[in-house]
Amino acid sequence: MKMIVAYIRPVKQDEVVERLRRMGVPGASMHPVEGFGREADPSGQDSYGPQVTPYAEMVRVEVVCADARVEDWTRALAEAAQTGRRGDGKVFVLPVTDAVDIRTLQTGDTVV
């Protein structure tokens, strides 16, 4: 199993969710986050535009899936989140060693 973790622009959240739903993704978690990246200029003056803080607002998207689905879901998420501008975000794929469904106590790949 793998966990797909993506940091995307908040304005792209609905498009990403709709794309994942169309692909049959059974669920995802989304969290508003703040951070910084290379989108800012060296002096820190120009990043996304006028901001109250020096941090960019992003949405962290988390999806756990079977190994066989990770490539398709990762690509779909990235395509739906893409604007073509600096600061679009990143997608990471992490290993998941086990999972437990709390209601049924099933474990492993059957959980996702």
C-alpha positions in Angstrom: 0.0 0.0 0.0 1.0 3.6 -0.5 0.0 7.0 0.8 -0.3 9.8 -1.7 0.3 13.2 0.0 -0.2 16.3 -2.1 0.1 20.0 -1.4 -2.2 21.9 -3.8 -3.6 25.3 -4.2 -6.9 25.8 -2.3 -8.7 26.9 -5.5 -8.0 23.5 -7.1 -9.4 21.5 -4.2 -12.8 20.9 -5.7 -11.4 19.9 -9.1 -9.0 17.4 -7.5 -11.8 15.9 -5.4 -14.1 15.5 -8.4 -11.3 13.9 -10.4 -10.5 11.4 -7.7 -14.2 10.6 -7.2 -14.6 9.9 -10.9 -11.6 7.5 -10.7 -13.3 5.5 -7.8 -11.1 6.8 -5.0 -13.1 5.7 -1.9 -12.0 8.6 0.3 -9.4 11.3 0.9 -8.5 13.6 3.7 -7.9 17.3 3.2 -6.3 19.8 5.6 -5.6 23.5 5.2 -1.9 24.1 5.7 0.6 26.9 5.4 4.2 26.7 4.2 6.8 28.1 2.0 8.7 26.9 -1.1 10.7 28.1 -4.0 7.8 30.1 -5.4 8.9 33.2 -3.4 11.6 35.5 -4.7 14.9 35.6 -2.8 13.9 38.6 -0.8 10.6 37.1 0.2 8.7 40.0 -1.2 6.9 38.4 -4.2 5.4 35.0 -3.8 1.7 34.3 -4.5 0.9 38.0 -4.4 -0.1 40.2 -1.5 -0.3 38.2 1.7 -0.8 38.9 5.3 1.8 36.3 6.3 5.0 35.2 4.6 3.5 31.7 4.1 1.5 30.3 1.2 -1.8 28.7 2.0 -2.1 25.2 0.6 -4.3 22.2 1.0 -2.8 18.9 2.0 -4.5 15.9 0.3 -4.0 12.4 1.6 -5.1 9.2 -0.1 -4.1 5.6 0.7 -4.3 3.1 -2.1 -3.1 -0.3 -3.3 0.2 -0.3 -5.1 -1.5 -1.1 -8.4 -3.5 2.2 -8.3 -0.8 4.6 -7.1 0.5 5.7 -10.5 -3.0 6.5 -12.0 -4.2 8.2 -8.9 -1.0 10.3 -8.5 -1.1 11.4 -12.1 -4.8 12.3 -11.9 -4.4 14.3 -8.7 -1.4 16.2 -10.2 -3.2 16.9 -13.5 -6.4 18.2 -11.7 -4.3 20.4 -9.4 -2.1 21.9 -12.2 -2.3 25.5 -13.2 1.1 25.7 -14.9 2.2 28.5 -12.6 5.0 28.4 -10.0 3.7 27.3 -6.6 1.2 24.7 -8.0 2.5 22.3 -5.3 4.0 18.8 -5.0 2.8 15.2 -4.8 4.7 12.6 -2.7 4.2 8.8 -2.4 5.0 7.1 0.9 5.0 3.5 1.8 2.2 2.2 4.1 3.1 -1.0 6.0 -0.3 -1.8 7.4 -3.8 -0.6 7.9 -6.7 -1.5 10.2 -10.4 -0.7 9.6 -11.5 0.2 13.1 -15.1 -0.9 12.6 -14.4 -4.4 11.2 -10.9 -4.9 12.4 -9.9 -6.0 8.9 -6.2 -5.4 8.1 -4.0 -4.9 5.0 -5.0 -4.2 1.5 -8.7 -5.0 2.2 -8.9 -1.8 4.2 -8.2 0.6 1.3 
